[in-house]
């Protein structure tokens, strides 16, 4: 009988505390921010990791190939404002797949270099 009373009390306590402990706002638990480096004012958001790697590789090369990489960066990446809040979906050695959680591009996702996420 004591075990049954204890079980009922435990279930009642859990049901009472459940709604208090849950966050049903839909907001991400932990958000990060995009951070511009150097003298930049925005962060390039690429559609995927392959585009980031390709553009970065071309931009690092000298001469005409480097200029093509810099121009390609402007056409293949959206420029996102510094300090834009994002949710990190996944990361690897090149960067992070993120989703914008606030602002005019809310819901937009893409890939950014790892030095641009804090």
N, C-alpha and C positions, 0 to 999 in steps of 0.2 A: 504494500500500500504506500509506503514511504517513497519507493522508487517511482511509482506512478505520479504521485504528487510532485516530486522533483522534476520529472520529465515534462509535466504540464506547465510548471513554473518556468522551466528553461525555454520551452517553445513560446510561451507568452512574452518572456523577456526579449527573445530574438525578434519576434514580430513587432514589438514596440520599438526596439532600437533600429530595426532595418530601415525604415523610411528616414530616420534622422541621419544615418550614416551614408546613405546614397546621395549622389549628386546627379540629379536628373536634368540639369540645365543643358546638357549636350555639349558643353565647352570641353576642350581637351584638358586633360589632367595637367600636362606639362607642356607649355609652349616655349618656343625658342624665338629668336629674332635674327633677321638677316642683318649682317654688319658689312658696311662698305670698308674696303681697305685702301690705304694710301690716300690720295686726294680725290677718290671717287665719291660720287653722291648717290649712286645706285648700284644694284647688284644684277648681273645677268642671270636670268632664269631660263635654262635650256629645256627643250622638250624631253630630252632623255640624256643618259650618261654618254652614249656614243657621240652625240653632237658636241658635248662639252669637251671630250677628249680630242676629237678631231680639230675643233676650232682652236683649242689651247695649243695643240702640237703645231699647227700652222702659224699661229701668232708668235710662237717662240723662235721660229726660224727667221733668218734674216732675209733681206732683199724683197723681191716681188712676192714670194710665198708668204712672208710675214705680213705684208700689206694686205694680201688676199685674206689671210686669217683674221686680221683686225676688222676688215670690212664684213666678212662672213659673220663675225660675232654680232654686229649690229643688225643683221637680217635674220639670224636664226635664234636669237635670244630676246626675250622681253626684259626691259629694264624695270626693276622693282626698287622702290624707295628704300633708303637706309632705315633700319629699325622696324621694318614690317614684321609683324608677328606671324610665325609659321608653326606648323606641327610637323615634326620630323617623322617620315614614314619609314625610311630605311637609310642606312649609311654604309659606306665602304671606303676604300683608300683614296678614291678620287673626290668624293663629296657626299651629298645627301639628297635623297628624294624627299621633297617637302610639299606641303599644301598650305596655301595662304589662308589664315583664319580670320583676318580682319582687313577692312579697306575695300577699295573699289574692285580689286581682283580676287575677292574672297571666293574660295573654292578652287581656284586655279592651282594646278600642281605642275611640278617640273623638277629639274635637277640643278643644284648649285654647287660650286666648289666648296670644299670643306672649310677653307679659311673664312668663308662668308656666313657661317652659321655659329651662333653662340647660344 
